[in-house]
Amino acid sequence: HIPDAGLNPLPVQRPIPLWFGGSAAAVLRRAARLGDGWLINTRTPADLRPELDKLDAYLAEAGRARPAFGLEARLNYGTGDPAVWHAQRAAWEALGVTTLGLNTMRAGFTTPAQHLAALSHFAAAMGLDAL
Protein backbone atom coordinates (compact mmCIF):
# COMPACT_ATOMS: atom_id res chain seq x y z
CA HIS A 1 0.00 0.00 0.00
CA ILE A 2 1.37 3.39 -0.96
CA PRO A 3 -0.57 6.27 0.58
CA ASP A 4 -1.04 9.53 -1.32
CA ALA A 5 0.29 8.22 -4.63
CA GLY A 6 -1.40 8.67 -7.95
CA LEU A 7 -1.20 9.06 -11.70
CA ASN A 8 -2.41 12.15 -13.48
CA PRO A 9 -3.61 11.85 -16.16
CA LEU A 10 -4.69 8.26 -15.71
CA PRO A 11 -3.80 5.78 -18.47
CA VAL A 12 -6.67 4.87 -20.78
CA GLN A 13 -6.12 1.11 -20.34
CA ARG A 14 -7.99 -0.56 -17.49
CA PRO A 15 -6.95 -2.24 -15.43
CA ILE A 16 -3.59 -0.51 -15.46
CA PRO A 17 -0.95 -3.21 -16.14
CA LEU A 18 1.58 -3.75 -13.37
CA TRP A 19 5.06 -4.73 -14.56
CA PHE A 20 8.05 -5.34 -12.30
CA GLY A 21 11.74 -4.81 -12.96
CA GLY A 22 14.66 -6.38 -11.15
CA SER A 23 16.01 -9.86 -10.71
CA ALA A 24 16.11 -10.43 -6.97
CA ALA A 25 14.11 -13.41 -5.78
CA ALA A 26 11.73 -11.11 -3.88
CA VAL A 27 11.01 -9.13 -7.06
CA LEU A 28 10.42 -12.22 -9.18
CA ARG A 29 8.15 -13.72 -6.52
CA ARG A 30 6.17 -10.47 -6.22
CA ALA A 31 5.90 -10.14 -10.01
CA ALA A 32 4.64 -13.72 -10.29
CA ARG A 33 2.04 -13.14 -7.59
CA LEU A 34 0.83 -9.64 -8.45
CA GLY A 35 2.16 -8.57 -11.81
CA ASP A 36 1.17 -8.60 -15.43
CA GLY A 37 4.76 -8.81 -16.62
CA TRP A 38 8.46 -8.59 -15.93
CA LEU A 39 11.03 -6.15 -17.35
CA ILE A 40 14.06 -8.33 -18.02
CA ASN A 41 17.39 -6.74 -17.20
CA THR A 42 19.79 -9.27 -18.71
CA ARG A 43 21.85 -8.40 -21.77
CA THR A 44 21.54 -11.64 -23.70
CA PRO A 45 19.03 -14.47 -23.98
CA ALA A 46 21.68 -16.90 -22.73
CA ASP A 47 21.93 -14.94 -19.46
CA LEU A 48 18.18 -15.18 -18.88
CA ARG A 49 17.72 -18.91 -18.26
CA PRO A 50 18.41 -19.00 -14.45
CA GLU A 51 16.07 -16.09 -13.74
CA LEU A 52 13.41 -17.48 -16.07
CA ASP A 53 13.50 -20.82 -14.26
CA LYS A 54 12.97 -19.01 -10.95
CA LEU A 55 10.13 -16.95 -12.41
CA ASP A 56 8.43 -20.07 -13.75
CA ALA A 57 8.62 -21.67 -10.30
CA TYR A 58 7.16 -18.56 -8.64
CA LEU A 59 4.39 -18.37 -11.24
CA ALA A 60 3.54 -22.02 -10.53
CA GLU A 61 3.45 -21.28 -6.78
CA ALA A 62 1.00 -18.46 -7.53
CA GLY A 63 -1.16 -20.74 -9.68
CA ARG A 64 -0.23 -18.88 -12.84
CA ALA A 65 1.48 -19.76 -16.10
CA ARG A 66 3.88 -17.80 -18.25
CA PRO A 67 1.72 -17.62 -21.40
CA ALA A 68 -0.55 -15.19 -19.52
CA PHE A 69 2.44 -13.20 -18.19
CA GLY A 70 4.38 -10.62 -20.21
CA LEU A 71 8.14 -10.54 -20.60
CA GLU A 72 9.95 -7.50 -21.96
CA ALA A 73 13.60 -7.66 -23.01
CA ARG A 74 15.95 -5.18 -24.61
CA LEU A 75 17.38 -5.75 -28.03
CA ASN A 76 20.71 -3.95 -28.41
CA TYR A 77 21.29 -1.75 -31.45
CA GLY A 78 24.97 -2.73 -31.45
CA THR A 79 26.66 -1.98 -34.77
CA GLY A 80 23.39 -1.55 -36.64
CA ASP A 81 23.41 -4.95 -38.33
CA PRO A 82 19.86 -6.14 -39.13
CA ALA A 83 21.00 -9.79 -39.33
CA VAL A 84 22.11 -9.56 -35.69
CA TRP A 85 18.79 -7.97 -34.70
CA HIS A 86 16.79 -10.71 -36.37
CA ALA A 87 18.89 -13.38 -34.63
CA GLN A 88 18.50 -11.62 -31.26
CA ARG A 89 14.77 -11.28 -31.78
CA ALA A 90 14.43 -14.98 -32.57
CA ALA A 91 16.46 -15.94 -29.48
CA TRP A 92 14.36 -13.73 -27.20
CA GLU A 93 11.11 -15.00 -28.72
CA ALA A 94 12.26 -18.61 -28.26
CA LEU A 95 12.40 -17.90 -24.52
CA GLY A 96 8.85 -16.53 -24.52
CA VAL A 97 9.59 -12.82 -24.57
CA THR A 98 6.42 -10.97 -25.56
CA THR A 99 7.78 -7.43 -25.93
CA LEU A 100 11.09 -6.07 -27.15
CA GLY A 101 12.51 -2.63 -26.55
CA LEU A 102 15.43 -1.26 -28.54
CA ASN A 103 18.49 -0.08 -26.64
CA THR A 104 20.59 2.43 -28.56
CA MET A 105 22.93 3.12 -25.64
CA ARG A 106 26.60 2.18 -26.02
CA ALA A 107 26.28 2.42 -29.83
CA GLY A 108 28.54 5.48 -30.00
CA PHE A 109 25.79 8.04 -30.59
CA THR A 110 26.39 11.51 -29.21
CA THR A 111 23.24 13.37 -30.23
CA PRO A 112 19.50 12.77 -29.98
CA ALA A 113 19.31 12.95 -33.78
CA GLN A 114 21.67 9.98 -34.07
CA HIS A 115 19.51 7.93 -31.70
CA LEU A 116 16.38 8.86 -33.69
CA ALA A 117 18.09 7.92 -36.97
CA ALA A 118 19.04 4.58 -35.43
CA LEU A 119 15.42 3.98 -34.44
CA SER A 120 14.28 4.73 -37.98
CA HIS A 121 16.94 2.41 -39.42
CA PHE A 122 15.88 -0.34 -37.03
CA ALA A 123 12.18 0.11 -37.83
CA ALA A 124 12.81 -0.10 -41.56
CA ALA A 125 15.09 -3.13 -41.25
CA MET A 126 12.62 -4.99 -39.01
CA GLY A 127 9.57 -4.20 -41.14
CA LEU A 128 7.98 -1.90 -38.60
CA ASP A 129 6.12 1.33 -39.28
CA ALA A 130 8.50 4.24 -39.86
CA LEU A 131 9.03 6.65 -37.00
MDAnalysis code that builds the backbone (N, CA, C; Angstrom):
import MDAnalysis as mda
import numpy as np

u = mda.Universe.empty(393, n_residues=131, atom_resindex=np.repeat(np.arange(131), 3), trajectory=True)
u.add_TopologyAttr("name", ["N", "CA", "C"] * 131)
u.add_TopologyAttr("resid", np.arange(1, 132))
u.add_TopologyAttr("resname", ["HIS", "ILE", "PRO", "ASP", "ALA", "GLY", "LEU", "ASN", "PRO", "LEU", "PRO", "VAL", "GLN", "ARG", "PRO", "ILE", "PRO", "LEU", "TRP", "PHE", "GLY", "GLY", "SER", "ALA", "ALA", "ALA", "VAL", "LEU", "ARG", "ARG", "ALA", "ALA", "ARG", "LEU", "GLY", "ASP", "GLY", "TRP", "LEU", "ILE", "ASN", "THR", "ARG", "THR", "PRO", "ALA", "ASP", "LEU", "ARG", "PRO", "GLU", "LEU", "ASP", "LYS", "LEU", "ASP", "ALA", "TYR", "LEU", "ALA", "GLU", "ALA", "GLY", "ARG", "ALA", "ARG", "PRO", "ALA", "PHE", "GLY", "LEU", "GLU", "ALA", "ARG", "LEU", "ASN", "TYR", "GLY", "THR", "GLY", "ASP", "PRO", "ALA", "VAL", "TRP", "HIS", "ALA", "GLN", "ARG", "ALA", "ALA", "TRP", "GLU", "ALA", "LEU", "GLY", "VAL", "THR", "THR", "LEU", "GLY", "LEU", "ASN", "THR", "MET", "ARG", "ALA", "GLY", "PHE", "THR", "THR", "PRO", "ALA", "GLN", "HIS", "LEU", "ALA", "ALA", "LEU", "SER", "HIS", "PHE", "ALA", "ALA", "ALA", "MET", "GLY", "LEU", "ASP", "ALA", "LEU"])
u.atoms.positions = np.array([
    [0.850, -1.178, 0.000],
    [0.000, 0.000, 0.000],
    [0.892, 1.237, 0.000],
    [0.611, 2.143, -0.897],
    [1.372, 3.390, -0.963],
    [0.381, 4.535, -0.799],
    [0.394, 5.185, 0.355],
    [-0.567, 6.272, 0.580],
    [-0.194, 7.500, -0.243],
    [-1.204, 8.242, -0.652],
    [-1.038, 9.528, -1.323],
    [-0.254, 9.456, -2.627],
    [-0.347, 8.341, -3.329],
    [0.294, 8.221, -4.635],
    [-0.778, 8.223, -5.708],
    [-0.411, 8.656, -6.891],
    [-1.398, 8.667, -7.953],
    [-0.772, 8.916, -9.308],
    [-1.594, 8.787, -10.325],
    [-1.195, 9.058, -11.703],
    [-2.139, 10.107, -12.262],
    [-1.577, 11.114, -12.903],
    [-2.414, 12.150, -13.480],
    [-1.756, 12.670, -14.743],
    [-2.310, 12.465, -15.900],
    [-3.607, 11.850, -16.156],
    [-3.515, 10.333, -16.058],
    [-4.638, 9.709, -15.799],
    [-4.694, 8.257, -15.712],
    [-4.545, 7.636, -17.096],
    [-3.866, 6.487, -17.190],
    [-3.798, 5.784, -18.466],
    [-5.200, 5.370, -18.918],
    [-5.377, 5.256, -20.221],
    [-6.669, 4.867, -20.781],
    [-6.953, 3.400, -20.474],
    [-5.926, 2.557, -20.519],
    [-6.117, 1.112, -20.339],
    [-6.530, 0.792, -18.911],
    [-7.529, -0.088, -18.792],
    [-7.989, -0.563, -17.489],
    [-8.116, -2.060, -17.520],
    [-7.717, -2.785, -16.550],
    [-6.949, -2.245, -15.430],
    [-5.554, -1.837, -15.897],
    [-4.932, -0.976, -15.131],
    [-3.588, -0.513, -15.461],
    [-2.622, -1.691, -15.239],
    [-1.877, -2.077, -16.284],
    [-0.953, -3.209, -16.136],
    [0.155, -2.891, -15.135],
    [0.528, -3.884, -14.377],
    [1.576, -3.747, -13.370],
    [2.750, -4.633, -13.771],
    [3.861, -4.009, -14.157],
    [5.059, -4.735, -14.563],
    [6.155, -4.452, -13.549],
    [6.969, -5.459, -13.282],
    [8.047, -5.342, -12.305],
    [9.393, -5.446, -12.999],
    [10.369, -4.708, -12.492],
    [11.740, -4.810, -12.962],
    [12.632, -5.233, -11.823],
    [13.720, -5.893, -12.150],
    [14.661, -6.382, -11.147],
    [14.769, -7.882, -11.226],
    [15.795, -8.416, -10.622],
    [16.010, -9.862, -10.714],
    [16.191, -10.550, -9.368],
    [16.036, -9.809, -8.296],
    [16.114, -10.430, -6.971],
    [14.949, -11.391, -6.793],
    [15.164, -12.416, -6.013],
    [14.111, -13.413, -5.782],
    [12.819, -12.761, -5.291],
    [12.935, -11.779, -4.409],
    [11.733, -11.110, -3.884],
    [10.963, -10.407, -5.003],
    [11.670, -9.814, -5.950],
    [11.013, -9.129, -7.063],
    [10.315, -10.138, -7.960],
    [11.008, -11.211, -8.303],
    [10.417, -12.225, -9.176],
    [9.199, -12.872, -8.523],
    [9.292, -13.124, -7.236],
    [8.154, -13.719, -6.519],
    [6.967, -12.752, -6.509],
    [7.228, -11.482, -6.252],
    [6.171, -10.469, -6.225],
    [5.562, -10.291, -7.615],
    [6.396, -10.266, -8.637],
    [5.898, -10.135, -10.011],
    [5.004, -11.316, -10.363],
    [5.425, -12.516, -9.984],
    [4.644, -13.719, -10.288],
    [3.297, -13.699, -9.577],
    [3.275, -13.154, -8.388],
    [2.044, -13.145, -7.594],
    [1.100, -12.014, -7.989],
    [1.658, -10.829, -8.270],
    [0.827, -9.641, -8.446],
    [0.872, -9.022, -9.838],
    [1.904, -9.329, -10.596],
    [2.163, -8.570, -11.807],
    [1.537, -9.102, -13.077],
    [1.593, -8.242, -14.079],
    [1.172, -8.599, -15.432],
    [2.375, -8.923, -16.304],
    [3.570, -8.549, -15.837],
    [4.760, -8.812, -16.625],
    [6.021, -8.460, -15.873],
    [7.147, -8.803, -16.523],
    [8.464, -8.592, -15.931],
    [9.360, -7.919, -16.952],
    [10.063, -6.867, -16.526],
    [11.033, -6.154, -17.351],
    [12.394, -6.805, -17.133],
    [12.821, -7.560, -18.112],
    [14.063, -8.335, -18.016],
    [15.253, -7.394, -18.088],
    [16.222, -7.615, -17.230],
    [17.390, -6.743, -17.199],
    [18.673, -7.498, -17.517],
    [18.579, -8.566, -18.291],
    [19.788, -9.272, -18.713],
    [20.138, -8.828, -20.122],
    [21.393, -8.892, -20.465],
    [21.848, -8.397, -21.767],
    [21.617, -9.372, -22.907],
    [21.677, -10.653, -22.622],
    [21.542, -11.637, -23.699],
    [20.532, -12.713, -23.303],
    [19.935, -13.357, -24.295],
    [19.025, -14.468, -23.982],
    [19.704, -15.583, -23.185],
    [20.965, -15.838, -23.455],
    [21.678, -16.897, -22.732],
    [21.767, -16.609, -21.236],
    [21.834, -15.328, -20.874],
    [21.929, -14.945, -19.460],
    [20.601, -15.067, -18.726],
    [19.521, -15.218, -19.471],
    [18.180, -15.182, -18.878],
    [17.755, -16.482, -18.217],
    [18.239, -17.606, -18.678],
    [17.717, -18.911, -18.261],
    [17.578, -19.079, -16.745],
    [18.583, -18.781, -15.903],
    [18.408, -18.999, -14.452],
    [17.265, -18.189, -13.860],
    [17.144, -16.931, -14.269],
    [16.066, -16.091, -13.738],
    [14.704, -16.552, -14.248],
    [14.663, -17.002, -15.495],
    [13.408, -17.476, -16.072],
    [12.930, -18.745, -15.366],
    [13.863, -19.607, -15.015],
    [13.498, -20.819, -14.259],
    [12.906, -20.449, -12.901],
    [13.506, -19.467, -12.234],
    [12.970, -19.006, -10.950],
    [11.574, -18.410, -11.135],
    [11.428, -17.562, -12.150],
    [10.133, -16.946, -12.408],
    [9.070, -18.003, -12.668],
    [9.393, -19.002, -13.472],
    [8.428, -20.072, -13.750],
    [8.001, -20.786, -12.465],
    [8.950, -21.021, -11.572],
    [8.620, -21.671, -10.299],
    [7.706, -20.783, -9.459],
    [8.001, -19.488, -9.413],
    [7.164, -18.561, -8.644],
    [5.775, -18.421, -9.260],
    [5.702, -18.407, -10.585],
    [4.391, -18.372, -11.242],
    [3.587, -19.620, -10.887],
    [4.229, -20.777, -10.894],
    [3.539, -22.017, -10.534],
    [3.041, -21.958, -9.095],
    [3.873, -21.438, -8.178],
    [3.450, -21.276, -6.777],
    [2.202, -20.405, -6.674],
    [2.120, -19.397, -7.549],
    [0.996, -18.458, -7.525],
    [-0.193, -18.967, -8.339],
    [-0.068, -20.187, -8.896],
    [-1.157, -20.743, -9.681],
    [-1.314, -20.078, -11.043],
    [-0.210, -19.589, -11.558],
    [-0.231, -18.885, -12.841],
    [0.733, -19.559, -13.811],
    [0.595, -19.213, -15.077],
    [1.478, -19.762, -16.104],
    [2.044, -18.628, -16.946],
    [3.214, -18.861, -17.500],
    [3.883, -17.804, -18.248],
    [3.142, -17.334, -19.500],
    [2.403, -18.156, -20.215],
    [1.720, -17.622, -21.402],
    [0.797, -16.432, -21.108],
    [0.320, -16.312, -19.885],
    [-0.550, -15.192, -19.521],
    [0.235, -14.076, -18.830],
    [1.559, -14.131, -18.903],
    [2.435, -13.202, -18.193],
    [3.408, -12.608, -19.202],
    [3.513, -11.278, -19.239],
    [4.378, -10.623, -20.215],
    [5.838, -10.592, -19.807],
    [6.695, -10.666, -20.807],
    [8.136, -10.544, -20.603],
    [8.669, -9.520, -21.593],
    [9.361, -8.508, -21.082],
    [9.954, -7.503, -21.961],
    [11.468, -7.524, -21.831],
    [12.135, -7.673, -22.966],
    [13.597, -7.657, -23.010],
    [14.063, -6.502, -23.873],
    [15.349, -6.220, -23.783],
    [15.949, -5.176, -24.609],
    [16.796, -5.804, -25.695],
    [16.566, -5.351, -26.896],
    [17.383, -5.751, -28.028],
    [18.396, -4.628, -28.243],
    [19.668, -4.968, -28.279],
    [20.707, -3.952, -28.408],
    [20.938, -3.560, -29.862],
    [21.038, -2.259, -30.106],
    [21.292, -1.747, -31.451],
    [22.645, -2.225, -31.963],
    [23.640, -2.248, -31.079],
    [24.969, -2.731, -31.451],
    [25.575, -1.930, -32.586],
    [26.015, -2.640, -33.632],
    [26.663, -1.982, -34.774],
    [25.677, -1.605, -35.861],
    [24.399, -1.884, -35.644],
    [23.387, -1.546, -36.637],
    [23.184, -2.601, -37.701],
    [23.503, -3.849, -37.370],
    [23.409, -4.951, -38.328],
    [22.051, -5.648, -38.205],
    [21.180, -5.513, -39.211],
    [19.859, -6.143, -39.134],
    [19.908, -7.659, -38.963],
    [20.905, -8.328, -39.497],
    [21.002, -9.785, -39.325],
    [21.160, -10.135, -37.843],
    [21.930, -9.339, -37.134],
    [22.112, -9.560, -35.693],
    [20.800, -9.315, -34.968],
    [20.075, -8.258, -35.347],
    [18.793, -7.966, -34.702],
    [17.798, -9.092, -34.903],
    [17.721, -9.618, -36.109],
    [16.787, -10.713, -36.372],
    [17.154, -11.949, -35.548],
    [18.448, -12.233, -35.432],
    [18.887, -13.380, -34.625],
    [18.569, -13.151, -33.146],
    [18.814, -11.932, -32.654],
    [18.504, -11.620, -31.258],
    [17.002, -11.736, -31.006],
    [16.224, -11.207, -31.924],
    [14.769, -11.281, -31.780],
    [14.314, -12.730, -31.700],
    [14.813, -13.568, -32.574],
    [14.433, -14.981, -32.573],
    [14.827, -15.648, -31.259],
    [16.009, -15.332, -30.745],
    [16.463, -15.938, -29.483],
    [15.589, -15.494, -28.312],
    [15.244, -14.207, -28.262],
    [14.363, -13.730, -27.195],
    [12.984, -14.376, -27.303],
    [12.441, -14.415, -28.528],
    [11.113, -15.002, -28.721],
    [11.095, -16.484, -28.363],
    [12.180, -17.191, -28.610],
    [12.263, -18.612, -28.264],
    [12.145, -18.827, -26.755],
    [12.508, -17.820, -25.981],
    [12.395, -17.902, -24.522],
    [11.045, -17.413, -24.014],
    [10.180, -16.964, -24.923],
    [8.848, -16.530, -24.521],
    [8.699, -15.042, -24.317],
    [9.695, -14.264, -24.716],
    [9.590, -12.818, -24.572],
    [8.450, -12.310, -25.447],
    [7.606, -11.471, -24.862],
    [6.423, -10.967, -25.561],
    [6.608, -9.557, -26.108],
    [7.557, -8.815, -25.556],
    [7.775, -7.426, -25.932],
    [9.274, -7.160, -25.985],
    [9.694, -6.462, -27.036],
    [11.093, -6.067, -27.152],
    [11.204, -4.551, -27.197],
    [12.145, -4.032, -26.456],
    [12.510, -2.630, -26.549],
    [13.857, -2.548, -27.229],
    [14.141, -1.445, -27.872],
    [15.427, -1.257, -28.537],
    [16.309, -0.369, -27.682],
    [17.517, -0.830, -27.424],
    [18.490, -0.085, -26.635],
    [19.549, 0.475, -27.579],
    [19.592, 1.804, -27.708],
    [20.594, 2.430, -28.558],
    [21.789, 2.951, -27.758],
    [21.796, 2.695, -26.468],
    [22.926, 3.118, -25.638],
    [24.151, 2.274, -25.992],
    [25.317, 2.831, -25.760],
    [26.601, 2.179, -26.022],
    [26.814, 1.884, -27.515],
    [26.091, 2.597, -28.388],
    [26.276, 2.419, -29.826],
    [27.134, 3.548, -30.408],
    [27.662, 4.411, -29.561],
    [28.539, 5.482, -30.004],
    [27.832, 6.761, -30.411],
    [26.529, 6.841, -30.208],
    [25.795, 8.036, -30.590],
    [26.035, 9.147, -29.577],
    [26.126, 10.367, -30.084],
    [26.393, 11.513, -29.210],
    [25.299, 12.562, -29.256],
    [24.315, 12.389, -30.140],
    [23.235, 13.374, -30.235],
    [21.889, 12.663, -30.271],
    [20.841, 13.350, -29.855],
    [19.503, 12.766, -29.976],
    [19.158, 12.414, -31.423],
    [19.598, 13.220, -32.368],
    [19.308, 12.951, -33.778],
    [19.897, 11.614, -34.223],
    [21.067, 11.270, -33.720],
    [21.674, 9.982, -34.066],
    [20.849, 8.823, -33.504],
    [20.357, 8.965, -32.289],
    [19.506, 7.928, -31.700],
    [18.217, 7.783, -32.507],
    [17.612, 8.904, -32.899],
    [16.383, 8.856, -33.693],
    [16.631, 8.223, -35.066],
    [17.758, 8.537, -35.684],
    [18.091, 7.921, -36.969],
    [18.270, 6.413, -36.802],
    [18.867, 6.012, -35.699],
    [19.043, 4.579, -35.431],
    [17.689, 3.898, -35.267],
    [16.762, 4.548, -34.589],
    [15.422, 3.984, -34.435],
    [14.739, 3.825, -35.779],
    [14.876, 4.815, -36.639],
    [14.281, 4.732, -37.980],
    [14.916, 3.612, -38.793],
    [16.234, 3.483, -38.712],
    [16.940, 2.407, -39.420],
    [16.460, 1.043, -38.921],
    [16.344, 0.913, -37.621],
    [15.880, -0.337, -37.027],
    [14.460, -0.658, -37.489],
    [13.576, 0.329, -37.428],
    [12.182, 0.107, -37.826],
    [12.097, -0.357, -39.272],
    [12.839, 0.281, -40.143],
    [12.807, -0.103, -41.559],
    [13.360, -1.524, -41.758],
    [14.454, -1.829, -41.090],
    [15.091, -3.135, -41.248],
    [14.238, -4.270, -40.678],
    [13.421, -3.967, -39.674],
    [12.617, -4.989, -39.014],
    [11.186, -5.031, -39.563],
    [10.904, -4.205, -40.545],
    [9.574, -4.204, -41.145],
    [8.518, -3.562, -40.283],
    [8.905, -2.606, -39.477],
    [7.984, -1.895, -38.600],
    [7.587, -0.581, -39.258],
    [6.533, 0.031, -38.767],
    [6.125, 1.334, -39.281],
    [7.247, 2.340, -39.038],
    [7.466, 3.216, -39.988],
    [8.499, 4.240, -39.861],
    [8.174, 5.179, -38.711],
    [9.207, 5.712, -38.113],
    [9.032, 6.653, -37.000],
    [8.766, 8.032, -37.528],
])
